[in-house]
Amino acid sequence: MINLKGNYWQETTAVAQRILLELVRRRRSLIFWAIFPTLLLFLNGAITAERAQLDLAGALAVVAPPTLVGAALFFSCLGGSVATVVAEREQKTLKRLFLSPLRGVSYFLGIVLAHSAIGVGQALLVFAIALSLGATFSGSWPLAIWIILLSILAYVGVGFILGTQFARRTEDVNALVAAFGVPLLILGGAFMPTSIFPDSLLRLARFNPIFHMTEALTLTMANEAAGDHIIFLSGFAIAMVIAGWLSYRRMLRIERQL
């Protein structure tokens, strides 16, 4: 049993390393995933500083949480996982998987681990920039880390669902992510504070998981209660990982028949 667990871990990390090494070789994706949250952080910070009459440090403390979980992780973990799944199908990697001793669960977990590593890197980047410019966060860092990890799992799970069920070619990825994502990002408070939303939009936003991500991390970093948002996010993340795994298994059955 111990050896079996070790094999699963070795296979999972090998898949994750392969995906990350390909990104490092291409470099452009990693560079863009670093530039995007950085630019968005400063843009949101500058707008918030002007509108709320705050200094830059105070504005960055306000916008860093929604910028990270509402926008940066969306494109890297959800968009990235969709792109990875679609590219693997186009490159016939899954066909080779059937001929190798690599287990399907290890392959699934490897993709999850790879994009989780990217998401963690973006989190470190966003908060490092904010802290270096004087932003202060009075909330619980362990709870914030938990919210970030839940957000990453939720995004990757949704990415598997979209990548296995709706996207067939690489060209489909951008249209799919834009169609599903941009309205949810705006309604979730990634680009503008939810405090300015009318009541009708706020009622609608409560059905949006991105809203609960941004609110949970924003309130937590401000040392305010965010229990309801965290409970919703926990349930959603678990449901999406399970649904993503089932979608992945369904895709494997279809690929075997082709």
N, C-alpha and C positions, 0 to 999 in steps of 0.2 A: 504493500500500500504506500509506504514511504517513497519507494522508487517510482511508483506511478505518479505521485504528486510531483516529484522532482522532474519527471519527464514532461508533465503538463507545463510546469513553470519554465523549463528550458525551451520548449517549443513556443510558448507565448512570448517570451523575451526575444527569441530569435526572429519571430515575425515582426515584432515591434521595432527591433534594431534594423531590419531590412527596410521597413517603410521610412524610418527616420534617416537612414543612410541615403536613400534615394532622394529625400528632400534636401539633405545637406549637399549632395552632388549637384542638384539643380539650383539650389540656393535661392532662386527668385521667390519661391513660395515662402520660405522662412523669412526672407528680408521683408516681403510685403506684409506678412503676419506680425512683424515687429513694427513696421512703419505705420500700419493702419491704426492700432490702438494708441500709438504715440501721438499721431496727428489728431485723432478724435479726442483724446484727452485734453490737448491744448486748445482745440476749437471749442469744446464744451466748457472748458475752464474759462476761456476768455469771454464767452457769451454770458456765462453765469456770473462772473466777476462784474461785468458791466451792468447786468440787469438787477442783480441782488446787492450791488454796492459792496462787494467783498474784495479783499486782496486776493492775489493769485493763489496763495497757499490755502486760504479758506475755500476758494472756489474749487480747487483740485480735490480737497477733502470731500466735497459734495458730489462731484461728478465722477471720481475714480471708480466707485462701486458699480454704478449703472453702465459706465463705459466698458468695464471689464466683462461682467456677466451678460449685459444686454446686447453688446455689439461684438467685442473682440472674440469671445468664446463662441458666439453664434457662427461666425464665418469660419473660424478655424476648426472647431469640433463638429459642428453640424455640416457645414459646407465641405469641410475637409474629408469627413467620413463618407459623405455621399460621393465625392469625387474619387476617393480611394476604392470604394466598392465597384463603381462603374468602370474605372480603369482596369481593375483586376479582372472583371468579366470580359472586357474588350481584349485584353492581352492574353486571355486564356489561362490565367494563373489558376483559376479554380479547376480547370480541366487537369492541370498538372497536380493539383492537390489530391485528386482522387487516386492518382497513381503513386503517391508518396505515403509514408507512414504518419505524416502530420495529421493530427486529429482536427476535426472541424471546430471543436470548442476552443482549441488552442489558437486557431486562426482568427476566430471571432474575438477572443480576449486580446490577442496581439494587436489588432486594429484599435480596440478600445484603449489599450495601454499606450500605443503610439500617440494617439490624438489627445489622450490625457496628459502626456508629457508636454505636448505643445501648449495645451491650455495652462498648465502650471507655469510654464516659461513665460507666457503672456501675463499671468497674474503677478509674477515676480517683477516683470518689467514695468507694468503699470504702477504698482505700489512703490517700487523703488524710485521711479521718477517723481511721484507725488511726495514721497517722504523727503527726497533730496531737495525739493523746492520749498520745504517748510510745512507741508500738510501734516496734520495730526489726526490720529484716529484713536478714540477713547474706548472703543468697544472691545469685544473678546476676539482675539486673533484665532484661537482654536475653533470657535464657532464659525468665524468667517471662512476659515479653510474648509470646514465641513460643507458650508453653503456652496463654495466654489466647486468642490468635488461633486456635489449633487448636481450642480448645473452642468458640469462637464459630462457626467453620465447621462443626464437627460438629453443633452444635445446629441451625443453620440448615438444613443438609442433611437432618437428620431431620424438621425442621419441614416442608420441602417434600414429603417422602414422606408424612407424615401428612395434610398439608393437601390434597394432590392425590389421594390414594388412599382416605382414610377419612372425612374430614369433608366433608359436603355443604352444611351450613347453619351459620350463626354459632352457633346453639345447641349444635352438636356439639362446639365447640372446648373448652369447659371440661371436659366429660365425658371427651373424648379425652385431653387433657393430664393430667387427674387420674388416669385409669385407667392410662396408660402411665408417667406421671412420678413420682407420689408414692412408690410402692414403690421405684423406682430411686433416688430422692433419699435415702430413708432408708438403703437398702442401700449407697449410695455415700458415706455419711459427711457429707452436707450438714447434717444437724441434730444428729448425735451423733458423737463420734470413733470411728473404726473400731478403735481400740485396745481398746475394751470389747466388741467383737463376739466371740462364740464362734467356735471354729475352723470349725464347719460353715457359718456365715454368711460368714466370711472366704473360704472356698473358693468359695462362690457369688458373692461380691462381685467376684472376679477376672474374671468374665464381664460385669461391669457397666462400661460406659465411663465413667460418672460417677465411679465409684471411682478409676479411673486419672486422671481429671482432678483430683480433689481431692488424691490422693496425689502426683501429679506436681508440682502447684503448692506444696503444703505442704512437701514435701521440698526442693524447689528454693529456696524462700524461707528455709528453715532451713539452707541450704548443705549439704545432704546429697544423695547420689546418687539420681537418679530416672530413670536411663536406660531401664529396662524399661517404666516407665509412659509415658514420652514416646514411645518407639517404638510402643507399642500405640495411643496417642492419635493419633499421626501417621497410622498406617495406617487407623484408624477414621475420622478426619476426611476423608482423601482418598476413602475408600470411600463415605462419606455424601454428599459433594458430588457425586460421580459418580452415585450412586443418586438423589439429589435432582434432578439435571438430567434423568436419564432419566425419572423420574416426571413431571416438569414437561412434557417433550416428549410423553409419552403423554397427559397431560391436554389439551394443545393440540390433539392429533389428535382427541380425543373432542369437544372444544368446537367444532371446525370442522364436525363432522358433525351437531351439534344445530341 
